[in-house]
C-alpha cells in the first residue's frame, strides 16, 4: 500500500512543532505525501477545496 492511500480521505491538515500548531488547514481537497533526499525530507502537498460560494 502506498503512503498516499492512507491520506486519500483527509480534509484537515495540522502541523505541530514545539511551540504548538503552526499550520492548520480545515478546507483540504487533496494531500500528497512525498519522501525525498534519501528519505530525509518529508514534503506534504496540500490542495485547498474549492470555495462553493
C-alpha positions in Angstrom: 0.0 0.0 0.0 1.3 3.5 -0.9 1.5 6.1 1.8 -0.8 8.4 -0.1 -3.5 5.7 0.1 -3.7 6.5 3.8 -4.4 10.2 3.3 -7.0 10.0 0.5 -9.9 11.0 2.8 -8.1 13.7 4.7 -9.9 17.0 4.9 -7.8 18.7 7.6 -4.1 19.1 7.9 -2.3 20.4 11.0 1.5 20.9 11.5 2.6 21.0 15.2 6.0 21.8 16.5 7.4 22.5 19.9 5.5 25.8 20.2 2.2 24.3 19.2 0.1 24.4 16.0 2.0 26.4 13.3 -0.2 25.4 10.3 -3.9 24.5 10.1 -6.0 24.0 7.0 -9.5 22.7 7.5 -10.5 23.0 3.9 -8.4 20.3 2.2 -9.3 18.7 -1.1 -6.2 16.6 -1.7 -3.0 15.7 0.1 0.1 14.2 -1.4 3.0 12.9 0.8 6.5 12.6 -0.6 9.7 11.4 0.9 12.8 12.9 -0.8 16.5 13.3 -0.4 17.2 9.6 0.6 14.0 9.7 2.8 15.4 12.5 4.9 12.9 15.2 3.7 9.1 14.8 4.2 7.1 17.1 1.9 3.3 17.4 2.2 1.5 19.0 -0.7 -1.9 20.3 0.2 -4.6 21.4 -2.3 -7.4 23.5 -0.9 -11.0 22.6 -1.6 -12.8 24.9 -4.0 -15.0 27.6 -2.3 -18.6 26.9 -3.2 -19.9 30.4 -2.5 
